[in-house]
Amino acid sequence: MLIYLLAFVLATSLSLYGVPLAREAAIKYKIMDFPDKRLKKQKEPVPYLGGLAIYISFLLTSAFTYEFRDEILGIILAGTLILLLGLIDDFGVLTPKIKIAGQLIAIFVLIRSGIMIKLVFLPYWFQIFMTFIWLLGTINAFNIIDVMDGLSAGTGFFASIIIFSISLIVRNEELATISITLAGSLLGFLWYNFNPAKIYMGDAGSMFIGLMLGALTMIGSYTKVNSVASLAPILILGVPIFDTLFVSYIRYRRGISIFLGSHDHFALRMRKIPLTDRQVVVLSYLVTILLGVSAIAMMMVKRNIAAILFLVISVIMLVIAAILKKIDTER
């Protein structure tokens, strides 16, 4: 347990130290998110580059805590590619097609390093296909959910803690070390990103978190008791996945591209209940924890009970989506 504590404390400390430096650099070079009075309603410009601080704290901690085997090198290389892609995108020079192409390359690197969905009852080609779909989904899910101070980073932090807990249960030391390192890096950033945010992570940070968590959920082992538990990753990342599917459906019905900003996100709709931004974010954290605990429960019960649990949660989410859809976001 000492190595996990060391990794967490080191990653958190490096992030706490690095985020203010990234903020100063962003201000100096005017890498800022400016209010537009439509979607971006912060009182003043907020600097980007928080994602770079998250990445560096994760990378430096990794160098001190475990050996760089093929899978680890694959994760770091893919994470580096996605971070660089996000940094370029933060300057607003990438088209959606180029952005997706870059994400596919990063995913290909992960697969080449042996990190992919491994379900023996599926054909190998279908496992590869599902890996691409899963990682494209998680990368963009954390990008899409990053619409409120502390939402994406905090959700990622608690998801990392859930993955860490699962890794202890299945005794996967490598997964435990990586996940707790990511958690520490996110916690240090969250100190400056919680409402009111002093810095944003930008696309670089949100896509990096999405790739890392998508990859880590594939490394985990869930099906020792029942095969239904292979769906546990969907619950662990349930909040960003829910928002992605919800926004995609709403925008499809309205004929709006998912790559364009709008008020369709569940978090922005919950402001109309009304809830404050902090209340929405904290509630999202609680839901992430609840879904994570449910995922762990699915791993430990019989197949039929696991299936019923997943079905009940799915129905509840559909009901919530139906309620949120009725909220008028234009008033």
DOPA-374998 format. One record per residue: residue in three letters; z, x, y of N, C-alpha, C, O in turn. Coordinates in pm, whole numbers, plus 50000, padded with zeros to 5 digits. Each point is the difference from the previous one (the first is absolute). Layout:
<sites>
ALAZXYZXYZXYZXY
...
</sites>
This chain:
<sites>
MET500005008249878500004991850122500005008550127499604995450107
LEU500855017249880500095008750117498635002450061499865000450123
ILE499115001349792498665002650052499474988050077499285001750099
TYR501084986249859499564988050070500674999050138499364996650099
LEU501925006449904500734999750127499445010650095499824997450119
LEU499905014549827499435010750081498654995950058499745002050118
ALA499404992249797498674995950044500094989350109499275000450099
PHE501644990149882500134989150097500525005050134499464996550105
VAL501585011749891500595005250123499025009150073499874999350122
LEU499435009349804499055009350061498844992450063499625002950113
ALA499824987549815498874992350052500414992050124499264999650098
THR501914994249896500494992350115500215009050121499614996550111
SER501005015149866500295009350109498725005250064499885000650122
LEU499165003349794498735005050053499274989250079499385002850102
SER500694984949849499354989050070500684997150133499344998050102
LEU501985001849897500754997850125499695010850103499954997350120
TYR499845015049833499675011050090498544999550043499685002950116
GLY499434993549791498575000950027499434988550081499055001950075
VAL501524986149910499454988450070500045001750152498994997150065
PRO502125007349995499995002250146498965010350044499414998750107
LEU500375011749810498975009950033498614993749998499165002750086
ALA500614988849814498724993049991499834990650119498904998550053
ARG502194995349989499964991150116499635007650127499174995550078
GLU501445016249941499685008150118498545004450000499344999850104
ALA500175004049778498605004249989499064988550032499005001950069
ALA501324986149880499154988450024499974996450148498954996350053
ILE502195004650013500064997150144499215010550079499264996650093
LYS500905016049869499325010950070498484998649993499315002150100
TYR500194994249782498554998949981499504985650010498864997149965
LYS502024993950083499654986150027499474992849876499044992450007
ILE501605010349879499684992749877500954988149995501045000549935
MET498574988950134500914988950026499404986749957498784998449991
ASP502104992249984499594986149974500304992050127501164997850035
PHE497794997950034500174993450129500054984849984499264994549918
PRO501594998650158500054985349996498654994250041499325005350088
ASP500314983649847498754993350037500224985350037499034992850026
LYS502245002849978500384986450038499454989249906500104988150029
ARG499325016249857499524990549901500795001449871500734990949961
LEU499125020649972500765002849879501095010450025501104998949947
LYS498585011050133500955010950029500774996650127499525002250112
LYS501674992349870500754994650113501245008250035500904995050067
GLN499155017549887501125008550039499995002350151498954999350063
LYS502215003449994500135000950145499275012150058499544999650113
GLU500375011249808499355012250048499325007049884500284996749884
PRO498815012750142499325007149892500985006949906501015005650043
VAL498694994049828500845006449899499195010849929498884997449957
PRO501675014750031499265011049937499814998149850500834993949933
TYR498065011550016499755000449856500555013149941500905006250057
LEU498544997849829500295012549929501294999749918500395010249945
GLY500274978350046501174999149913499645002449854500795005549924
GLY498014990350038499555002249863499905014649964500265003949886
LEU499375004450211499915014449977501385005949970500135008649913
ALA500894986850158501365004749976500504995749862500685007649932
ILE498994980250027500374995249867499385009049893500665004249906
TYR498054998650112499275008149903500575014149990500225005149890
ILE500035001350224500495013850000501395000949938500285009349924
SER500594981350108501355000249941499914998049849500755006249925
PHE498354985150030499804997949856499465012649935500495004049894
LEU498525002350168499375011949943500985011749990500095006649896
LEU500654996050212500945011250001501134997949899500415009449931
THR500084978450060501064997149902499485001749859500705005249913
SER498064990550063499385001449868499935014649959500215003349883
ALA499495005450212499865014349971501315006149950499995010049928
PHE501144984050110501305005449964500634993349878500995005049948
THR498454983950007500714992149899499324999049864500684997249901
TYR498015005050089499384999649867498735008349994499425003650102
GLU500164999449776498845008449977498714992350028499924988049977
PHE499075019250073498724993750031499094999949877499085008149988
ARG501194982749922499124998049886498774992150043499884996150116
ASP499205001549790498734993550032500194986550067499364997050101
GLU501544994749843500204986650056500605000850140499624992450089
ILE501335016849930500625001550132498985004850101499934994950112
LEU499275015049850498955005050088498994989150033499484999350111
GLY500244992249790499074989050022500534990150102499274995550088
ILE502035001249902500624990950095499985006050140499674993150097
ILE500685019649914500055006550131498615001250062499834997550119
LEU499175006249800498635001350051499464986350044499414998850107
ALA500814991149810499534986550036500734995150125499404993950088
GLY501915008949920500774996150117499525007150125499964994050108
THR499675018749878499485007650114498684994250048499774998750121
LEU499354998049785498714994150037500184986850073499344997550101
ILE501554994149848500194986850061500675001350135499724992150091
LEU501165017949925500645002350129498975004450104499994994950112
LEU499155014649851498975004750093499054988650037499584998850115
LEU500084993049787499154988450026500674990750101499364995050092
GLY501945002849889500734991350091500115005750140499914992650098
LEU500295020549912500085006450132498694998150077500014997150119
ILE498885004749811498704997950065499844985450041499494997050107
ASP500974994049805499884985850030500874995950118499664990750073
ASP501475016349946500874997050114499325002750134500414994750103
PHE498565013549894499225002550122498894989550018499275000350099
GLY500634990449805499054989050011498555003649981499124993750058
VAL500625016749860498605004449985499424997049862498855003449973
LEU501934990149941499514997049866499594985449988500674991150052
THR498225006549880499604986449966500734995949873500425008649923
PRO499724978350052500674995749877499375005749874500715003349905
LYS497954998050091499335005249881500365014649974500265003849886
ILE499775004350219500365014149984501475001249959500365008549918
LYS500464982950138501435000049967500214997049852500795006749934
ILE498524983350014500114996449858499455011349914500585003149896
ALA498325003150147499415011149924501005011549988500145006049893
GLY500554997150215501025010549997501144996649907500525008749929
GLN499894978750070501074995649911499575001349854500815003949915
LEU497944992950056499495001149863500025014649953500305002749883
ILE499385006550206500035014249965501435004449966500225007149902
ALA500734988550179501415003549974500454994249866500725006749925
ILE498874981150044500364993849873499375007649884500635001849895
PHE498135002650123499315007749897500765012949968500105004049884
VAL500445002450220500805012149980501234997049915500345007749910
LEU500314981150116501174996149921499624998049853500705004649910
ILE498214988550067499564997349863499665013149928500335001749883
ARG499025007650189499665012949941501255007949960499975008049907
SER501134989650164501245007049968500814993049891501085004649963
GLY498394984349985500644993049890500894988450039500684994349916
ILE499315002250213500834988950047499154987450009499134998950086
MET501124991849825499234987649997500764989649920500995003149934
ILE498554984750073500594989449919499725002949853498855001949961
LYS502214998349958499855003249858500584988849916501194999949968
LEU497964990749998500374988949914499125000649876498804997550007
VAL501795005949880499235003149879499194988149949499035001749926
PHE501364986150114499284988349951498754997150084499284990449973
LEU500475017850129498814998450084499005011249972500425011349972
PRO498274986050036499005010749986500205010650110500464997050110
TYR499185015449857500235011050094499284997850132500565002650107
TRP498194992649887499244997950123500664989350088499945000750123
PHE500684989549812500664989450076501305005150063500394995550108
GLN500285013749824501205006250058499635007550128500734999350099
ILE498155007849900499545007250119499654990150111500375002050116
PHE498924987549848499614989750098501244993850064500054998450122
MET500944998149797501224993950052500795009750087500664996050095
THR499265016949872500675010150082499415000350140500735000550099
PHE497934999249910499344999650131500414987550078500315000850119
ILE499684987849814500354987450067501455000250047500304996050112
TRP500605008649801501435000250033500285009050120500694995950093
LEU498775016249904500285009650107499314996150131500575001850108
LEU498214992849883499384994950123500874989050060500154999050121
GLY500414992849792500854989150047501275005050064500374995350108
THR500335014249828501275004750055499815008250128500794998950093
ILE498165009349911499725007950121499834990850120500605002050105
ASN498574987949878499704991150111501094989650024500134994750110
ALA500675002449787501104990550017501035005450098500464992750088
PHE499925020049897500985005750092499405002250138500725000450100
ASN497975001249906499325000850130500004986450069500254999050120
ILE499474990749804499924986450053501374994950045500114993150102
ILE500945010549822501344994750031500645007050119501044995650049
ASP498365015249998500605007950109499734993550135499285005450083
VAL501324982849937499764992350122501284997650079499984993250103
MET501145012349849501294997550065500895012249981499985006349894
ASP500784997250207500845011949995500865000349873500764990749974
GLY499115020149949500845002149884499594992549874500645001849896
LEU498344989950111499664991549885499395008049886500494999449887
SER498455008150140499325007449894500875011349947500135001849879
ALA500465006050212500835011449958501234995449923500345006049898
GLY500344983550151501204995349932499704993949865500745002149904
THR498174990350088499594994449871499685011249902500364999349883
GLY498965011050167499695011549916501255007349954500085004749886
PHE500914996350203501265006649965500694992749886500405006349901
PHE499764980650110500714992649895499204999549871500585000049891
ALA498084999650119499175000749879500195013449931500045000749877
SER500085010150201500245013349944501345000649927500105006049894
ILE500914987650164501324999749937499954992249868500655003949903
ILE498594985350095499844992349876499325008549893500435000149885
ILE498515007050152499305008749905500945011049951499995003549882
PHE500825001950209500985010149961500984994349897500335006749902
SER500134981250122500944993649906499364998149863500635002449897
ILE498104993450102499294998249873499845013449928500135000849878
SER499575009750199499825013249939501285005049934499955007049899
LEU501214989450158501275003649938500204992249870500515005449902
ILE499084982150098500164991649881499155005349885500455000649885
VAL498315003450146499085004849895500095015149983499295005849918
ARG501605000750159500245014449990498755008350028499665009149924
ASN499674987650184498845007750044500425008350121499974995150114
GLU500425017249863500575008450105498995003150110500355000350118
GLU498425002049844498975003450098499754988450095499935001850121
LEU499934986149824499804988150082501204997650091499844996050115
ALA501355006549832501214998150080500005009450120500364995950110
THR499255016649869500015009750108498974996650107500295000850120
ILE498504995549837498954996750097500374987550080499854999850122
SER500644990049810500304987450068501165001550098499964994050108
ILE501065013749856501145001650091499625009150118500554998650109
THR498515010649868499495008350110499244991450099500175001550121
LEU498994989649828499264990950089500964990950075499814997550119
ALA501224997749813501004991350064500685007250116500174994250107
GLY500205018349873500645007650106499095002250119500424998850115
SER498315004349858499035002050108499824987250082499865000650122
LEU500154988149811499834987350069501254996050077499924994250108
LEU501255008949836501254996450068500135007650132500404994250101
GLY499265018649900500055007850123499074994650106500364999550117
PHE498454996349842499054994050094500494986550048499854996650118
LEU500734995549792500444986550033501065000150109500124990350076
TRP500665020449933501025001350104499364998750139500634994750092
TYR498145010049923499304999550128499014988550010499484997050107
ASN500244996549779498964989849997500564985850000499274990450026
PHE502045008249944500584986649999500034994550143500135007650096
ASN499744979549917499894993350130501165003350094501174998649963
PRO498505005950160498665002550056499505013949961500725009950016
ALA498074990949934499465012549946499735010250110499474996850106
LYS500925015549866499715011250091498735007249958499445007950077
ILE500094989449800498795006349948499444991249889500744993149930
TYR497945007250054499334992949891499505010149897499775011650032
MET500064983949844499475008749897498475000750003499415009649951
GLY499964980250107498554999750005499404997649863500734998649901
ASP497945000850092499324998149872500275011649906500054998249878
ALA500135013950177500295011749917501254997749917500015002849881
GLY501044992150182501254997749929499954988249905500465001049886
SER498994987850160500004987949916499135001849876500374995549892
MET498475011250123499145002149884500615010349906499844998949878
PHE500855011150176500685009949916501094993349917500115002649880
ILE500684988950183501064992849927499384991249891500494999749887
GLY498454993150148499354991249903499475007549879500164995549887
LEU499205015950137499505008249890501145005149913499944999249877
MET501105006250187501105005849925500704989549914500245002249882
LEU500084986450177500714989649924499124993949892500474996749891
GLY498245001850139499084995249899499935009549881499984995749885
ALA499995017450145499965010049893501315000549922499995000849877
LEU501134998750194501305001049934500274988249908500625001549895
THR498934986750145500204988349913499175001149873500344993949898
MET498575013850106499195001949879500645010349906499814999449879
ILE500955010050178500655010249917501154994149921500315004549890
GLY500334985450167501174994149937499694993549865498874996049974
SER502165003149941499884993749869500794986950002501194999950032
TYR498144989149933500634986950014500054991949871500784990549991
THR498435013149910499734990849889500715003549870499514996449893
LYS501615010450112500705003649876500594987849931500124999849877
VAL500234990050201500594987849942498964989049983499984993349897
ASN499175004950203498974989649991498785003850083500125007350099
SER498714987949862498745003650066499834993150134499265004950085
VAL501424983849937499894992750126500535008550116499574998350114
ALA501355010749856500585008650104498985009450062500315006650099
SER498494994249846498935007950063499644994350137499345006650080
LEU501104981049947499764993750130501095003550102499924995750115
ALA501085012049844501115003550089499555006550131500574996950105
PRO498425012149894499575006050128499574989850104500155002550120
ILE499324986349837499584989650095501224994650074499924996950119
LEU501215002049811501224995450065500595010850089500484997050110
ILE499505015549844500585010950079499315001050136500675002350101
LEU498024995849902499255000550125499604985950043498964998050064
GLY501884992449901499664985950021499804996050145499114991950029
VAL501705013450063499894995950141498665004150061499314991450056
PRO500285021349936498685003550055498844993549926498994996650060
ILE501165001649808498944993349924499884985550044498894994950016
PHE502244998450003500004986250046499294998750134499164991250018
ASP501175017650076499404999150133498505002649993499234993350069
THR500365016249849498575003149987499224988149945498954996450054
LEU501564997549840499324988449942500024988150095499024992750012
PHE502125005550056500144988950093499035001450117499294990650034
VAL500695021250026499105002550113498554999149958499174994550072
SER500515010949809498624999549951499534985649984498874996650036
TYR502004995049908499644985949981499804992850133499024992950019
ILE501925009150074499934993350130498725004150074499294991750056
ARG500455021349944498835004850073498694995849933499004997650068
TYR501015001649800498824995049929499714985650040498854996350025
ARG502204995649981499834986050039499534998750145499264990850034
ARG501165018650050499634999750142498725007650030499514999850113
GLY499955007149785498785007750020500215012550082499105004350073
ILE502115001749916500345012150075500125011749904500544998549891
SER498965013150148500115012049917501455004249985500774999250096
ILE499615005249784501375004549976500295012950075501165003650019
PHE497805003550024500195012750069500294998150149500305009650070
LEU499614978049978500294997250140501444995150014500534993449911
GLY500105009850201501374995750023500084985250034499094994550061
SER502014999249900500234986050034501484996949984500785008849961
HIS499624978850067501394995949989500294993649863500994992949986
ASP498165009649914500124993049873501115005449909500354993449903
HIS500185018250125501015006149914501264991349989500374993150095
PHE500265007349788501194991849979501105003650101500714991250049
ALA499415021849983501055004450092499804994150138500974995850064
LEU497805003849984499714994650132500164984850001500384994350102
ARG499324999249787500184985549991501494996350000500394989650053
MET500435019049887501434997149992500685000850136501114995050017
ARG498245011450080500524999950137500064985850055500814997050088
LYS498324994349860499904986350052501064990849943500094988450041
ILE500735016549864500974991149933501084994450092500274988049989
PRO500395019650102499685014050037501025009849942501174996749982
LEU498355015549989500865011049964499665011850090498875001450045
THR502115007049981499725012150077499295010149910500014998749878
ASP499385011350184499325010349921500975006749903499655002349884
ARG501555000850163500985006549913500384991149882500145004849888
GLN500004982350136500364990849893498884999149896500264999649880
VAL498505000150167498854999549908499975012549913499794999249879
VAL500415012450184499935012749928501145001149898499765003949886
VAL501454992850155501155000849908499814990249884500325003349886
LEU499174984850142499724990349894498975005649902500114997949879
SER498905009050173498985006249914500625010749911499625001549883
TYR501325006050172500725009949919500744993249886499955004549885
LEU500744984650147500784992949898499104994449890500355000449882
VAL498504994650158499044994849901499495011349912499854998449879
THR499875013250182499555011649922501055004049897499675003049885
ILE501594997150156501095003449907500094989649888500145003649883
LEU499784983650154500084989349900498855000949900500214998449880
LEU498595004050169498845001349910500145012449912499624999949883
GLY500935010850175500205012149921501004997949888499795004649887
VAL501304988650143501004996849897499384991149893500285001549881
SER498874989250162499314991349904499085008149910499884997249880
ALA499465012950177499135008749921500805007449893499565001249886
ILE501615003850153500875006949904500464990449891500065003549883
ALA500274984350158500434989949902498884997049900500264998249881
MET498495001250168498864997549911499895010549891499574997149889
MET500815015250144499915011049905501024999049887499835006249896
MET501224986050125501155000349908500154987449916500844999649910
VAL498374990250118500154987449929498854998049902499045007849996
LYS501094981849926498954996949902498714995550071500014996150117
ARG498915004749811498674997350055499914986350066499514998950112
ASN500954990749820499894986450055500794998550129499534993750095
ILE501665012049909500834999150120499355007650115500014995350114
ALA499425016449856499315007950103498824992350057499755000150120
ALA499514993149792498844992350044500434988350089499364997150101
ILE501724996149861500514988850079500475005050137499734993650102
LEU500965017649900500495005750125498865003250094500064996750119
PHE498915009649829498845003450083499304987550050499564999450115
LEU500334990549799499354987550037500794992850109499404994950095
VAL501915004649893500854993450100499855006850135499854993350102
ILE500195020049899499865007550125498644997450062499884998550122
SER499085001049795498644997550050499904986350065499384998550105
VAL501244991449832499974986450056500754999750133499544993850096
ILE501605012749910500785000550125499185006350112500004995150113
MET499305015749855499175006850101498854991150047499645000150118
LEU499794992349791498944990650037500524989150093499334996150095
VAL501874999149877500614989750085500265005750139499724993450101
ILE500815018849905500245006550129498705001950077499954997950121
ALA499005006049807498705001850065499484986950058499454999750110
ALA500744989349816499554986950048500764995950125499424994150091
ILE501885008949914500814996750118499575008450120499844994750110
LEU499985018249868499615008950109498624996650055499745001650119
LYS499384993749793498644996650042500004988850103499094999150084
LYS501924992349911500044988550091500515003750139499914992050092
ILE500625020249922500535004250130498865003450094499125007949965
ASP500904986250151498955002450100500275013350071500985001450072
THR498145008349906500205013350061499435001050140500185010250067
GLU499164979549979499365000850132500874994650113499715002450117
ARG501354990649849500834994150105501075009850049500784996650089
</sites>
